[in-house]
Amino acid sequence: MTSAPSLTHWVLSLVCDDAPGIVHAVSGAVVRARGNITESQQFSSADTGRFFMRLQVESEATRQEFAEALAPVLERYRMTELLDTVGRPLRTLVLGSTAAHCVNDLLFRQRAGQLPVEIPLVLSNHDVLGDLASFYGVPFEHRPVTDAASKAALESRILHAVEEHDIELVVLARYMQILSPELCERLSGRIINIHHSFLPGFKGANPYKQAHARGVKLIGATAHFVTSDLDEGPIIEQNVVRVDHSRTPQELVAIGQDEESRTLTQAVKWFAEGRVLLDGARTIIFR
């Protein structure tokens, strides 16, 4: 009895200038690669004139065969493309400080198979997360930051870890250090950060205490790409929850931490699945 051909589930992301015939041309390439489209999303940006597309394709073609089928279309439309397999764990470096909630959520969901990432290292400027990382069986490294020299040494270690572990994504899981413009540039488009969001906004020490004193009604969180402009990178995901006068500052902290964990994990999941594409200063999210 002849065995059925082995199928690979591919994910393909494409970006180019918008033009007629792109979808038809891409579909033809998929047919030439003996592929069956299982998911397809596209978007034309009126602001930038760019075209974005994400496909999932089942095919018995090898990566080389698929790439060869796509090559004429990529050249014709001058496309930027990313071809990967659906569900492949993305090699991810997690940076933390003292807050455990976001790191815990990422490590738990990785172990539970709910997040398509592989975390080979948690790197921190404090040592308090060591036991948490050990609980999940993930290596932990502590590099204290006390001055400009030690900060530069930690950033050098981050870059070394990226090379050492072939890191594809760096996650700032409440990492309370401002990255240098040089590091932001080196890892552009590959660093995701999370921060709280209040209406109205509060900065500095004890933001939840400030929020309680002002009687805020909305607490949220924003996950975004890191740029040299602090907390102003392209936004990936945002969530918000209503609160009222009955909440204590401690309860606001707990609510905010839940939103931060949920929002960061969602952003990481979308990125790992190839659903996040950059369109200038904003993102296109194919949910």
N, C-alpha and C positions, 0 to 999 in steps of 0.2 A: 504494500500500500504506500502510495506516495504521500509524504507529509505536506501539510499546507505551508505556503511560503511564510517566512517570518516577517511580521509587520513591525515597523518602528513608528511611534507616534511623535512626529516632529512639531516644533513650534517655530514659526517664522515671523519675524517682525521686519517691516520695510518702511523707510522714510525717504521721500524725494520731493521735488517740486511737483505741484499738481499739474496734471495734463490729461487729455483724453486717452482712453484706451488702456489705462493701467490695470484695472481689475481684469479685463479680458486677457491681457498679456500674462498676468500672473497666473490666472486660472489655466491658461494654456501650458505654462511651464509645469504646473502641478500635474496636469494630465500626462505630459511627457515623462514625468517622474513616476508614473503609475500610482498617483496619489489620490486619496479620497479626502476631501475637506470636511472635517468634523466640527470646526468652529471658525467663523470669519467675522471680523469687525474692521471697519474703516472709518476715516474721518478726514475731511478736507478743511483746512484752517483758512478762513476768510481773512484772518489778520496777517498771516505770514505767507500765504500761498503755498503751504506745504501739505503733502498728502501722507497719511499715516495708515498702516495696515498691519493687522495681526491675524495669522492663520494657524490653525492646528490641522495637521495633515497626517493621515495614516498611509504608509507606503512601504513596499518591500524594497525600495531603492536604498542603496547605501548613501552615506553622506556625500561621497564624491559624485555619485550619479545625480543626486538631488541638486548639488551645487552646479554641475554641468548643465542641467536643464534650466536652472535659474539664470545662468551667466549672461545670455543675450539680453534678457529683460533688465537685469541690473545695469548692464552697460548702456542700453538704450535710454533708460530713464535716470541714469546716474544715481542709483539708489544706494543708501546705506542699509545694510541688512544684518540680521542676526539669526542664525540657524542653530537650533538646539533641540534636545529631546525633552518632551513633556515630563515634568516631575523630577528632573535631575536636580539633586541637592546643590544649592549655590554655596560655594565656600565663603564663609562669612566670619569676619573678625568683629568681636563685640568689645567696645570700650565702656568701662563703667567707673564710678567714683565711690559713693557710699550708699546711695539709694538702690534698693534691691528689686523693686517691683518690676521694672522693665526687663532687667536681666533675667529674673526668675521666669517671667512669662515667655521670653524667647527660648530659654533652655528647656523649660517644660514642654513647650509645643514642638520643639525639635525632637525631643525624646519620644513624645507621644505620636510622632508622625503626622502632626497637623501643620507643620511648616516645612516647606521644601528647602531647608538650609542644612549645611554641615558646619558646625562651629568648632574649629580646632583649638581656639584660644580665647580666653577672656583676659583682657589687659586693663589694668586699673592704676590710677595714681594714689589709691588707698588700699589697705589690705583687708578691709572688712568683708569683701565679697568672696574671699578665698574659700570659706566653708561651703557657701552656696554652690560655687562652681564644682567643688569636690563632690558634693552630693549628687550632682548630675554627671560626674565622671568627665568633666571638661577641664583641661589644663588651665591654670590660673597663674598670672604673672603680675607682680606688684612693682611699679616703678614710681617712687615718690617724686612729687614736683614741689620744690621749695624755692627755686629761683630760676632765672632765665636759662642758666646752663642745664639744670636738670629738666626743664621743660623741653629744651632743644634735644636732650638725650632721649626723652620719651618719644618725641616725634620721630627721631631717627629709628628708634626701636619699632615704632608703628610701621614705617616704610619697610624695614627689614622683615617684619612679620608678614607683610603683604607679599613680599617676594618669596619668603621661606615657605609659606603655606598656599601660594598661588591664590591669594584672596581676590574675590570678585566683588565683594561688598563689605563696607565698613559701617557698623551701626553704633551711633553714639546713644547708648542706653542710659540716659541721664549722666553722661560724662561731663563733669563740671569744669571743663577747661576750654578756653577759646583756642581754636586751631590757627596756626600761622597761615598767612596768605599763600605761602609756598606749598604747604601741605595740602591746602584746599585745591590749589591748582593741579598738583600732582595726581590727586585722586578725584578730580572733577567728575561729577556724574555717578560716583560710586560711594558717596558718603551720605547717610540718612541720619537726621537728628530729630529729637522730639522735645517739645517744650509746652508748658501750660498756656492756656489762652483764657483770659478773663474779659468780660464786658462790664464796666470799663477795664482797661488794662492796668496792671501793677508790675513794677520792676523792683529790683533790689531785694533786700532781706525780707523774709517772712511774707511773701506775696499772699498766702492764704489768710494770714492774720489781717493784712490790709483789706482783702476782699470781704472778710467777715465784718470788719468795721464799717465798710461802705454798703453792706447789705446787698452784695451781688446776687443776681438771679440766674446767671448763666456761668457755668464752668466748662471749659473744653480743653482740647489738646490739638496741636498741629504737628504733623510729621512732614519734613521737607528735606530737600537736598541741601547740603552744606555748601556755602560759598564764603568768600572773604567778607561779605556783608553780613554781619551777625543776625541770625534768625530771619534772613530775608531771601533765602534760596527758594527755588520753585517748589510749590506746595504739592504734596502727594495725597495726603488725607487729613481730614479734620472731623472731629466729633464734638458734640456739646450735650450737656445735661442740665436740666433746670433744678435749681435749689431755692430754698426760701429762708426766712428769718429764723426758723427753728434749728437750723444746722449750726453746730459748734465749729470752731476752727479745726478741731481734730477730725470731725466728720467731713469737712470740706477737703482736707488733705487726702483722706481715704477715697473720696469720690474722684478727686482729681487724679490720683494715682491709677485708679481703675481706667479712667479715660486715656491717660497717657499710655498705659500698657496696651490697651485695645487698639489705639490708633497707631502706635509704632509697629505692633505685630502685623496689622493689616497692610501697612505700607511696605514692610519687608516682604510679606507674602506676595503682593502684587508685583514688586520688583523681581523677586525670584522667579515668578511665572512669566516674566517678559511682558507684563501688561502696562509698564510705565515707560512712556516715550516723551522726550523733551521737545518742546516747541518754544524755543526762546526762553523767556522768563517764566513760562508756565509748563504744566505737564498735561499730556493726553493719557487718560487712564482707560484701558479697555477692560472693564470689569467682567 
